Amino acid sequence: MSVPGPAPAPEVPAARAVEGDDPLDRAVWRLRSRGCWDDAAALLEPHSVHHAPSALRRAALLVERCMFTATGWAEAEDALRTAEALAGDDDERGGAACERGHLAYAATVLGVRDRADEARSALGRAAALLAPASAGRPLLDFRRGLMAEHIADSPDSARAAYRRAHAGATAHGDILLLSFTWRHLAGLALRDGELAEARHGFAESLRIREELGFLVGTAPALAALADAAPDADAERLRAEAARLFRLMGGVPTWLADHLSTASAAT
């Protein structure tokens, strides 16, 4: 299989898509997939007081909310401190460090505050703690790819990290993460002028998100595919992306500039 190669927007998945199939897991996923991070986190709150995996999962949701909405930073920090305090083994400590690195990355890339050094340090700590075969390793690789692309401006390093994340997500069955690796690898392919690869990767990302019902991530996937599509298709895709963006109440917030720029160009 040819893996293409990131999209212009700085989105990132939190933990795994659906971490189980019990009623709580399904309820958390339904809320998260519609951008209701506060409600999803509230469902986990009673379990997160003494249970490290639940605390980490709750923190990941609130960190993801920061990335999509550029709000809720204090709540995410509080949840992260709880997850860090409860972490009892290297996997849990590594997962918490990965989330802390991502929160610092989000603050930097969204222009809230430059926390790039903190992001590098936390992700490096996560890399030292998470075993190569750990289920959390593909997400860490993906986030290190984001740092390489958007902070260090090193597309070659980013591509290598995204490909590691893509292979790891495939091995662990992390389908939602695959939608992100396809999308960001496709963005790099587009940057290199490889339109066929870019269209394939963006289309795969969109297909996965639609099949999973990841509504909050569908508008960015449509807009990304539009960037590589012929003009007639691009106009239709951007119109659908704008419709979904409005339906979601203007989330993710960073997509607004991308859609307005695209509209001005058409």
N, C-alpha and C positions, 0 to 999 in steps of 0.2 A: 504494500500500500504506500502510495506517495503521500507523505504528510506535508501539507502546504506550509505555508509558513506564516499582525496583531491589529488590532483595530484601534482607531484613533481615540476611543474613549477609555477611561481608566477603571473599568469595572472589574470586579473580582468576586469569586464565589466564597461563601462562608462554609467551612467544614464540608460535609458531604450532603448530597441532595436530600434523600430520604434515608435516615439512618436506621430505620427499622420499619416494622409494619404493624405496630400496635396502635390503638386509638390515639394515644398522645402524639406519637410520631406523625401520624396522618394529619392530625389537627395542626401541629406546628408547621408541617409542610404546606398545607392549604393557606395558612395565614402568611407565611413567608413568601410563597410564590406570588401573592397578590400585593406584596409590599407592606403588609401589616406586621412589621417587626416588633413593635411594642406589645401587641396582643400575643404574638408567638412567644416572646420572652416572658410575658406574664404567666403563660402556661407552664413554663419551665421553672419559674422562680421558687415555688415550694420545694422542688427537688434539688435546687442548686445550692441550698444552704449547707448541706453536708455531703453532697454527692459530686465528686470532682468532674466526671464526664458531663453531667447536666450543667454544672457551672461553666464549663468551657463552651458547651454548645450555646448556652444563653449569651455568653460574651461574644461569640462569633456572630450571632444574629444582630447584636447591637453594633458591632463593628461594621457589619455589612450595611446597616442602616446609615451609618456615617458616610460610607462610600456612595450610596445612592442618593442621599438627601442633603449631605453636608451639615447635618444637625445631630444632636444627641451625643456630643463628644464626652461630656461629663459622665453620663450614664454608662457609656461604653468603658470608660476608664474605671469606674467603680466595679463593673462586672468583671473586668479583666483582673483587678486586684483580688477579687474573691476567687477567681479561677486559679490564679497564681498561688494564693495561700493554701488552697485545697489540693493542689497537684501533689501526687504521692509517688510518681515514678517518672522515668525519663520521657516516656511517651506523653504523659500529661503535661510535664514541664515544657517539653518541646512544642506541644500544641499551643500552650499559652503564650510562649515566646513568639510563635508564628503569628498569632493574632495581634500581639503587641506590635510586632514589626509591621503588620498590615495597617493597623490604626495609624501608626506614625507615617507610613507611606501615603495613606489617604489624606492626612492633614497636609502633607507636602504637595502632593500632586493637585489637590483641589485649591491650593493657595491659602489655606487657613493659617498655617505656620510651618516654617522649614524645620522638619524633624527627620531629615534624610539620614543623619548620622545615627540617630536612635533606631531608625528602621533597619539600617545595615547591621547594627550591633545585635538587635533582637533576632533578625533572621539568621545571622551567623550563629547565635546561641542555639536557635532551633535546629540548625543543620548539625551542630555538635551533639545534640540530644536525641534526635530522631534517627533510628536505625535505617539503613538503606531500604529495607523491606517494609518499613512502617507504613500503615495506611495513610498517615499524614504527610508522607514524603512528597507525593505528587503535587499537593497543594502548595507546599513549601517551594518546590521547584518552580511552579507557576509564578508565585509571588516574587521569587528572585529574578525571574524573567521580566516581570513588570519593572522592577528596580533597574535592571540592566537597560531596558528600553526607554523608560520615561524619566529616569533620574540620571543614569550614567550615559545615555544616548549611545548605547553599544548594541546595535541590532543583531550582530553576529552572536554575541553572548546571550542576548534575549532569545534568539531562535533556538540555540542549543538547550537552554533551560526549558523553553516551551515544549520542545520535542521530548525531553526527559519527562516532563509533566504529562504529556500526551500518552507516552508509553506506560507510565505508572498508572494513570487514570484508567487506561484500558485493562491493565492487569488486575486492578482492584475493583473494576466495575463501577467506577465513579462517573456515571453518565453525565451529570450536570457539569462536572469539571471538564469533560470532553467538549462540551459546547463552548467553553471558554478557550480551551487550547486551540480548537479549530478556528475560532473567530480571531484570535490574536496571531496565530500563524498565518492566517489568510491576510491579515492586515500587513504583515511584513512582506508577503508575496506581492500584494498590491503596491506597496512602496517600491518594490523592485521591478514593477512593470509586468509581473507574471499574472495576467488577467485570468487565465483559465484556472490556475491554482487558487487564486483569490476567490473566484466565484464558487468553486467547489467547497472550499473551507467555510465561507460565509453561509452557503446553502446548508451544509451539514449542521452548523451551529443553530441556524434557524429551525431546521427540522427537529433537532433534539429538544429545543426549548418548547416548541409547539406540542410535541409528543408528551413531554413531562408536564405541560401546563404551567411552565414558568413564565407567567404573564408579565411580571415586572421586568423581565429580561428580553421580552419579545420585540419591543420597539427598537432597542439598540441593535438587535440582530437584523431587523428589517432595514434600518438605516445603513448598517454596514454593507449588507448585500447590495443596496442601491448604489453605493459608491463604486461597485465593480460591474454593475449591470448596464446594458445598452440604454440609451436615453429614454425610450418609451417605457421600458420596464422600471427604470429608476424612478420616474415620476410617480408611477403607481405605488411602488414600494415605500417611497418617502411619504406619500399621502396616508398610507396605512400606518406607518410609524408615527406620524403626527396625530392620527386619530387615537391610537393606543396611548400615546404620551399624554394626551388630554384626558383620556379615560382614567389613567393612573394618577391624575392630579399633578402632573408635571414632574413625575419621577421616572427615571433618574434625572436629577436637576441638570447635570452636565450635558444632557442630550439637547437641551433647548438651543444652545449656541450652534451645535452641529446641524440641527434641523433648520434654523434660521439662515445659516450660511448656505446650506444646500438650496433653500427656497430662493435666496437672492441670486443664486447662480443659474436657476432654471427659468 
